[in-house]
Structure formats: structure tokens, C-alpha cells
Amino acid sequence: MSSLIPAVIVPAFIPSPSQGVWHVLGLPIRAYALCILAGIFAGYWLTRRRWVARGGSPTVLSDVMFWAIPFGLVGARIYHVATDAELYFGAGRHPIDALKIWHGGLGIWGAVGFGCLGAYLACRRAGVPFLGFLDAVAPGIALAQIFGRFGNYFNQELFGRPTTRPWGLEIDPAHRPDGFADFATFHPTFLYEAIWNLGVVALVILAGRRFTLGHGRAFFLYVAAYCAGRVWIENMRIDTVNHFLGLRLNVWTSIILFVLAVVALIISARTKPGQEDLSSGPAAGHPTPIVATTESATTESATTESATTDSATTDSATTESATGTATADAELDATGGTGPDAATSPSAAAVTDAEAIVVENADPANDVPAASGELTSTEATEATEATEAAHTTAPAVPGDGARD
């Protein structure tokens, strides 16, 4: 009895998906959009674990991501349209297509650049260390890119040169670029980059356990590692892009960013060892850092002491002024109002002259008329009365007993 063993045919290539869009209740559900959303959630999940592990608040992280994600999506599209403007503008092109994000076309460096801008604004508003956030989100970005590349798979785009390798990617004739219609399978660059990014995720996480990656070093490591892979993967692609000095534009971008990331990594390691503290202050959900609160209290105390000192000085000055005024009044009363100014007045002069006459001409022993030229007792009495009148009358009018 013979037995028939069914043959299992294993394709010598990776088949393309039969469709990339599903309609539910008349609404198109696109695989590309689902991959992007899955990448966002996966990246946020990993970022949240790393942020919380360092003592950060999940609520604060959500607030920062609320800014970073929309900025990143818009920036990714802007970068793609800016670097491939000939696909949307010019003769026979439709500029409105630049808004059709579901057709594909998101530049990773636009996403990272604009996403960092949104995160920076959010961190600055909340008082959160910006570089600390970048270190937490770095492997999450690479993880999100893995899901995003599978969106390219569903759209049958961004593949490499033709190949006959068993892992070659089958591309439908409608998606093959000009000049490649006779080739059926191509290098699955989406898969190459997805695997490379998985290695980047592992590298950043393991390096963070082995070394102290703070002040942006985890993020710089991610940029350098991703760019190192993007250079050779980008060179395999055959989609239409702009070239500069014989190289694709994204290759130049990757080379420049790789160099900058390595330099930043070295400088950060030498100048700022250690990590930011995310377990206190705004990053942990507290309104203000504890150190800032202490400094504020010290400042308020110093201000209060200064105010008290100023008040005491003012009171002392007021007391001295009052004492001086009282002393001056007492001296004035003691001298009968004959201060320096009063001594020069007509009234004071009259009193002084009259008293001098009385002292010179009055005879205290008896009321006998004085010698020739001297006042009699009656005249002395009249002079005394004139003196008393001068004390009670101001200003005095020159009269008897007063001389000009």
C-alpha cells in the first residue's frame, strides 16, 4: 500500500499582502495607519517603563508626549514633502496629494526633529529635564520605527534592488518602479531596517544597564546606531529620491547626524557624568523642586529681615528728629524765645537796652535821684514797665528805653 505525502510548497520569497485597506461601514481602515498607531503605543509603553523606573511621574510623561507625538507626525510629513517636492509640485502633479498621509511618505528625521521640538516646549513649560526625557524615549522611538516599517510592507513601497534570495520580497507589477517591471522579487529593506532597529533597542537598553547614560547620552547613542544602519540600507533602495554628490539625500543626512551624535555623546560623557534626578521636582509630579522651595524660603526670610531693619532705622530716625525738636523747643523756652534769630530782632534789642539802662542807673539802696545824667527811680520804674511790655508785645515798637 502506497501512501501519498502531500507536498508543502514553500515559496522562495516573502509574499506581499493581498490588500492594505479594509472597509468597515464604508470607512477605509488602512494597514499603514494601524502600523503607525501601533508604533506610537509601543513606543509610549517602553518610554513609560523607563521614565517610571527613574522616578518620573506617568502623568507628566503623558503631558510631554501629548506635545511630542503631533509635532512628530506633522514634522515627518513636512520632511518627506520637502525632500521629495517633485512628487507633489510641478507639471502634472497634484499638490493636494501632499496632505494624503495615508498613501505613505513620513520622513523619520522630520518626525524626530519636530517631535523633539514639541517635547522641548512641553518640558520647558513643566520644568522637566529635556535631556532626561530624550534618554527615556530613545529606545521607544526605535521600537515605534519597527512597526512603522511594516506599514511600508503593506503599501509595497521602499523596497530594495531586485534579488533572487529566498527572503526576497514579492512586489506586484503595479508597484514596481520604472525599469524594474520584469523583476518579481526585491530586497525587503523594510525587514532589514526593522531587524536593525530591534538591535538598536537592545543596544540602548543594555548599554544603559552597563553604563550611566544620562544628559542625552542614551538618545545620542540611538541616533548614532540608527544612522549606521540607515546608510547601507538606504543605499539598497531604488525608489525615486534626490541625490547630492552621487549619494541619496538621506544617506548624507545619516552621515552628518552620525558624526554629530558621536561628538555629542563624547562631550556629554566628559562634561556631565551621571544622570538627571527624575524622582523629585516637576518630573516626579511635584509643583516645584525641593531645592527651589528652600531657596525661595531663604529669600523671603532675608526680605523680611531687610524690611524689619529698614523699619527700625526709620523709627530711630523719627525718634531722633522728635528729640531734637523737643530739645530746641526747651532751649527756646529757657531763653525766653531769644535764640540766635530772636537776638537780632527789634523786640530783643529793645529788651536788652532797657535792662542795661536799669542795671546801670538804678540805685538799689534808696530811691535818691542819681547823679547828673543818671535816671531817677521813677524813670527806672518806667523803664522796667517798658521792658515787661516788650516781652509781651511782638514786634516791639521803639519807644522809651529803646535806642536805634
VEXSELUM-552581 format. One record per residue (C-alpha): residue in one letter; z, y, x. Coordinates in steps of 0.001 Angstrom, whole numbers, padded with zeros to 6 digits, always signed. Layout:
aZYX...
This chain:
m+000000+000000+000000s-001064+003168+001454s+000763+006388+000940l-000762+009783+000855i+001177+012526+002604p+000335+015907+001138a-000872+018316+003722v+001030+021541+004027i-001273+024283+005096v+000477+026895+007166p-001611+029994+007538a-002244+031058+011099f-001401+034650+010195i+001037+036761+008217p-000397+037311+004749s-000373+040764+003239p+001438+041267-000049s-000656+040789-003132q+000497+044100-004561g+002643+047060-003648v+003100+048625-007083w+004691+047249-010243h+004621+048967-013606v+007728+048903-015767l+007477+050542-019192g+004457+052413-017946l+006259+053767-014871p+004985+052771-011420i+007607+051158-009184r+006311+051357-005646a+007428+048995-002896y+007164+051798-000334a+009686+053912-002239l+012013+050940-002687c+011940+050266+001057i+012781+053902+001800l+015696+053822-000649a+016931+050523+000758g+016835+052034+004234i+018843+055055+003110f+021560+052908+001557a+021672+050538+004538g+021887+053428+006977y+024622+055079+004955w+026584+051821+004767l+026586+051377+008546t+027325+055044+009166r+030254+054935+006748r+031790+051942+008527r+031563+053671+011883w+032825+057005+010532v+035849+055479+008806a+036632+053324+011865r+037107+056543+013848g+039415+058006+011211g+036897+060094+009285s+037011+060652+005542p+034334+058879+003445t+034245+061880+001110v+033491+064267+003958l+030759+061935+005207s+029183+061826+001753d+029090+065612+001668v+027290+065744+005014m+024818+063004+004030f+024105+064886+000815w+022564+067589+003002a+021051+065402+005712i+019048+062985+003526p+016990+065520+001512f+016337+067554+004655g+015197+064397+006412l+012776+063342+003671v+011177+066777+003458g+011001+067065+007229a+009382+063646+007567r+006566+064657+005243i+006132+068055+006900y+005828+066430+010316h+003222+063949+009083v+001104+066586+007342a+001360+068990+010301t+000269+066382+012858d-002499+064925+010655a-003641+068056+008858e-007289+066950+008900l-006408+064231+006393y-005427+066792+003755f-007250+070023+004549g-010905+070800+005182a-014235+069865+003675g-013995+067008+001205r-010190+066861+001406h-007636+067454-001323p-004605+069499-000230i-002637+068260-003248d-002563+064848-001565a-000097+066270+000950l+002536+066059-001800k+001840+062405-002640i+004566+060911-000527w+004254+057530-002253h+000926+056996-000509g+002779+056818+002766g+002996+059225+005632l+006528+060008+006848g+006997+061101+010447i+010206+059741+011938w+010727+062728+014212g+010404+065104+011298a+012998+063033+009469v+015394+063013+012421g+014869+066679+013284f+015221+068097+009788g+017952+065602+008950c+019937+066856+011932l+019403+070425+010742g+020789+069608+007302a+023717+067732+008845y+024451+070640+011180l+024633+073094+008299a+026939+070774+006364c+029167+070110+009392r+029429+073806+010134r+030440+074594+006569a+033072+071837+006573g+034311+072373+010128v+033321+068825+011137p+032266+067955+014733f+028471+067796+014543l+028033+065595+017621g+030689+063240+016277f+028617+062815+013139l+025473+062130+015188d+027271+059382+017096a+028345+057757+013852v+024915+057920+012229a+022815+056894+015268p+022561+053112+014663g+022319+053775+010929i+019086+055707+011495a+017586+052780+013403l+018674+050405+010631a+017048+052610+007999q+013817+052602+010015i+013681+048808+009832f+013499+048925+006039g+011041+051801+006153r+008615+049827+008299f+008389+047161+005635g+007115+049912+003364n+004151+050158+005743y+003676+046418+005298f+003382+046739+001535n+000964+049640+001914q-001084+047712+004518e-001029+050625+006950l-000169+051491+010550f-001142+048115+011990g-002381+047435+015499r-005537+046202+017156p-007269+043014+015987t-005686+039784+017186t-006029+036048+016708r-002371+035351+017415p-000557+033174+014908w+001566+036155+013900g-001463+038324+013257l-001271+040349+010043e-003949+039854+007428i-005349+043123+006112d-007503+043386+003019p-011019+044764+003582a-010209+047874+001541h-007502+048896+004043r-009399+048177+007255p-010400+051314+009177d-013977+052147+010039g-015402+049915+012738f-012974+047069+012047a-014419+045661+008822d-015340+042366+010490f-011779+041668+011664a-009311+039965+009346t-006036+039932+011273f-004336+042655+013310h-001173+043135+015331p+001749+043610+012903t+003121+046745+014566f+005433+047258+011607l+007133+043987+012538y+007224+044817+016243e+008958+048088+015550a+011343+046523+013038i+012437+043951+015622w+012707+046627+018318n+014856+048800+016061l+017119+045849+015361g+017667+045662+019104v+018387+049403+019190v+021062+048964+016523a+022695+046189+018546l+022424+048201+021777v+024144+051298+020399i+026934+049311+018743l+027617+047083+021770a+027411+049985+024207g+029921+051841+022054r+032349+048952+022413r+031870+048750+026160f+031800+052481+026911t+033269+055576+025311l+030256+057104+023613g+031272+060487+022293h+029943+064047+022093g+026455+062852+021103r+026013+060082+023676a+025511+057329+021092f+022830+059445+019437f+021133+060218+022760l+021133+056501+023581y+019463+055751+020250v+016749+058362+020862a+016032+057098+024371a+015973+053428+023344y+013768+054003+020306c+011289+056142+022263a+010990+053488+024966g+009723+051027+022364r+007693+053520+020371v+005497+054324+023374w+003994+050850+023743i+003958+050095+020013e+002204+053397+019272n-000474+052598+021843m-001357+049422+019929r-002113+051192+016665i-005646+052008+015557d-005030+054435+012699t-006671+057833+012976v-004432+060385+014716n-004763+063350+017034h-004953+062817+020782f-003887+065019+023657l-004958+064367+027246g-006099+060896+026291l-002846+059850+024606r-001839+059769+020975l+000311+062724+019934n+003273+060507+019044v+003141+058937+022481w+003607+062339+024080t+006397+063120+021638s+008161+059880+022535i+007847+060508+026272i+009239+064033+026037l+012113+063035+023783f+012942+060081+026008v+013335+062339+029037l+015395+064894+027111a+017650+062198+025661v+018336+060660+029067v+019149+064045+030584a+021432+064919+027667l+023154+061542+027960i+023898+062069+031656i+025113+065652+031211s+027353+064704+028307a+028885+061813+030240r+029699+064083+033195t+030922+067159+031356k+032532+065763+028195p+034081+062335+028689g+035886+060760+025760q+035296+061194+022038e+035950+063795+019384d+039030+063274+017222l+037877+062484+013690s+041291+061293+012478s+042665+064799+011889g+041402+068099+010630p+038410+068578+008309a+036695+065352+009428a+039653+063389+008054g+039704+065353+004816h+042368+067899+005778p+041595+071557+004960t+042335+072824+008475p+043218+071190+011784i+046906+070922+012628v+046420+072913+015841a+044761+075719+013948t+047666+075805+011477t+050188+076118+014311e+048224+078919+015933s+047989+080706+012609a+051745+080447+012094t+052389+081811+015604t+050039+084716+014947e+051751+085528+011654s+055167+085407+013354a+054005+087776+016087t+052565+090124+013477t+055870+090117+011568e+057865+090843+014734s+055480+093661+015626a+055850+095147+012160t+059659+094902+012420t+059631+096621+015816d+057383+099400+014527s+059679+099879+011529a+062764+100069+013747t+061053+102578+016022t+060104+104710+013036d+063662+104621+011644s+065056+105561+015070a+062687+108480+015342t+063612+109625+011838t+067347+109419+012668e+066913+111391+015894s+064913+114039+014021a+067610+114325+011361t+070363+114525+014014g+068523+117256+015870t+068059+119245+012681a+071729+118893+011777t+072812+119986+015283a+070567+123012+015131d+072000+123983+011731a+075538+123566+013017e+074852+125753+016048l+073267+128350+013845d+076311+128397+011563a+078669+128604+014543t+076897+131640+015959g+076694+133374+012642g+072953+132969+012491t+072490+134686+015832g+070205+132274+017634p+067625+133396+020107d+065401+134755+017396a+068200+136383+015444a+069486+138258+018530t+066281+140194+018708s+066190+141207+015039p+067222+144690+013849s+070239+143326+011966a+071602+141563+015057a+071095+144667+017165a+072998+146813+014660v+075964+144438+014593t+076140+144237+018369d+076021+148016+018841a+078630+148645+016184e+081070+146142+017645a+080584+147617+021100i+081487+151066+019769v+084642+149744+018100v+085760+147937+021248e+085137+150949+023461n+086669+153683+021236a+089345+152054+019144d+092917+152616+020296p+094936+149552+019298a+098313+151230+019944n+098122+154024+017405d+095750+155962+015240v+095813+159002+017554p+092457+160693+017995a+090792+159659+021136a+089714+161894+023916s+086826+164239+023627g+083666+162318+022986e+085538+159313+021566l+085732+158083+017925t+088808+158675+015842s+090474+155833+013909t+088733+156962+010732e+085393+156812+012430a+086275+153389+013841t+087104+152142+010333e+083794+153395+009065a+082058+151627+011951t+083851+148384+011052e+082751+148660+007433a+079183+149238+008633t+079429+146103+010743e+080550+143988+007769a+077721+145433+005687a+075256+144438+008405h+076471+140809+008266t+075855+140610+004520t+072605+142599+004324a+069260+141358+005767p+067377+143016+007167a+069747+145816+008169v+068588+149441+007949p+069604+151578+010951g+072444+153939+009903d+075899+154950+011035g+076992+152899+014040a+073474+151694+014876r+071213+153023+017592d+067496+152592+018069
